[in-house]
């Protein structure tokens, strides 16, 4: 159980670091960040809009076409799947607690 919370908290710590990095985000990093925001939106639906706003602030306001292009990229998918597989192991109560760290 503690490992699951640690995974989510590490993901929470990862996002601000990536967002503040000077270099442009790789598609792998963007996929990982998007997976965390999607996970948190599902874990805490009442704050879905806030997670979406946070994702847009960190990932940029891309139009639907650009977003679709990114999500079809192999590296994006790989990053998303890596993070998704880790986050799938987190219990709902721990997820809500960990996701609250973003807000």
C-alpha positions as CSV (number, residue, x, y, z in Angstrom):
1,X,0.0,0.0,0.0
2,X,2.8,2.5,0.9
3,X,4.4,1.7,-2.4
4,X,1.3,2.6,-4.3
5,X,1.0,5.9,-2.5
6,X,4.7,6.5,-3.2
7,X,4.3,5.9,-6.9
8,X,1.5,8.5,-7.1
9,X,3.4,11.0,-5.0
10,X,6.5,10.5,-7.2
11,X,4.3,11.2,-10.2
12,X,3.0,14.3,-8.5
13,X,6.5,15.5,-7.9
14,X,7.6,14.7,-11.5
15,X,5.1,17.0,-13.2
16,X,6.2,20.3,-11.7
17,X,9.8,19.4,-12.4
18,X,9.1,18.6,-16.0
19,X,6.9,21.7,-16.4
20,X,9.7,24.0,-15.2
21,X,12.4,22.4,-17.3
22,X,14.0,24.7,-19.9
23,X,14.0,22.1,-22.7
24,X,10.8,21.4,-24.6
25,X,9.0,18.3,-23.3
26,X,9.6,15.1,-25.1
27,X,6.5,13.2,-26.3
28,X,7.4,10.5,-23.7
29,X,7.2,13.1,-20.9
30,X,4.0,14.6,-22.3
31,X,2.4,11.1,-22.4
32,X,3.5,10.4,-18.8
33,X,2.1,13.8,-17.6
34,X,-1.2,13.3,-19.5
35,X,-1.6,9.8,-17.9
36,X,-1.3,11.3,-14.5
37,X,-3.9,14.0,-15.2
38,X,-6.3,11.5,-16.8
39,X,-5.8,9.2,-13.8
40,X,-6.6,12.0,-11.3
41,X,-9.6,13.1,-13.3
42,X,-11.0,9.6,-13.0
43,X,-10.0,9.2,-9.3
44,X,-11.5,12.6,-8.3
45,X,-14.2,13.4,-10.8
46,X,-15.5,16.4,-8.9
47,X,-12.2,18.2,-9.6
48,X,-12.0,17.0,-13.3
49,X,-12.1,20.6,-14.6
50,X,-9.3,21.7,-12.3
51,X,-7.1,18.8,-13.4
52,X,-7.9,19.7,-17.0
53,X,-6.9,23.3,-16.4
54,X,-3.7,22.2,-14.7
55,X,-2.9,19.9,-17.6
56,X,-3.5,22.7,-20.1
57,X,-1.3,25.0,-18.1
58,X,1.6,22.5,-18.0
59,X,1.2,20.9,-21.4
60,X,0.0,24.0,-23.3
61,X,-3.3,24.8,-24.9
62,X,-3.1,22.6,-28.0
63,X,-5.9,22.5,-30.4
64,X,-7.7,19.1,-31.0
65,X,-5.7,18.3,-34.1
66,X,-2.4,18.8,-32.3
67,X,-3.6,16.9,-29.3
68,X,-4.7,14.0,-31.6
69,X,-1.3,14.0,-33.4
70,X,0.5,13.9,-30.1
71,X,-1.6,11.0,-28.7
72,X,-1.0,8.9,-31.8
73,X,2.8,9.3,-31.5
74,X,4.6,6.1,-30.4
75,X,6.7,7.8,-27.7
76,X,3.6,9.5,-26.3
77,X,1.8,6.2,-26.1
78,X,4.8,4.6,-24.5
79,X,5.0,7.2,-21.8
80,X,1.3,7.1,-21.2
81,X,1.3,3.3,-20.9
82,X,4.3,3.3,-18.5
83,X,2.6,5.7,-16.1
84,X,-0.8,4.2,-16.5
85,X,0.5,0.7,-15.6
86,X,2.1,2.2,-12.4
87,X,-1.0,4.2,-11.5
88,X,-3.4,1.3,-12.0
89,X,-2.0,-0.2,-8.8
90,X,-3.0,2.8,-6.6
91,X,-6.1,2.4,-4.5
92,X,-8.9,4.9,-5.0
93,X,-8.5,6.5,-1.5
94,X,-4.8,6.8,-2.0
95,X,-5.3,8.2,-5.5
96,X,-7.7,11.0,-4.3
97,X,-5.2,11.9,-1.6
98,X,-2.2,11.9,-3.9
99,X,-4.0,13.8,-6.7
100,X,-5.0,16.5,-4.2
101,X,-1.3,17.4,-4.1
102,X,-1.7,18.7,-7.7
103,X,-4.4,21.1,-6.7
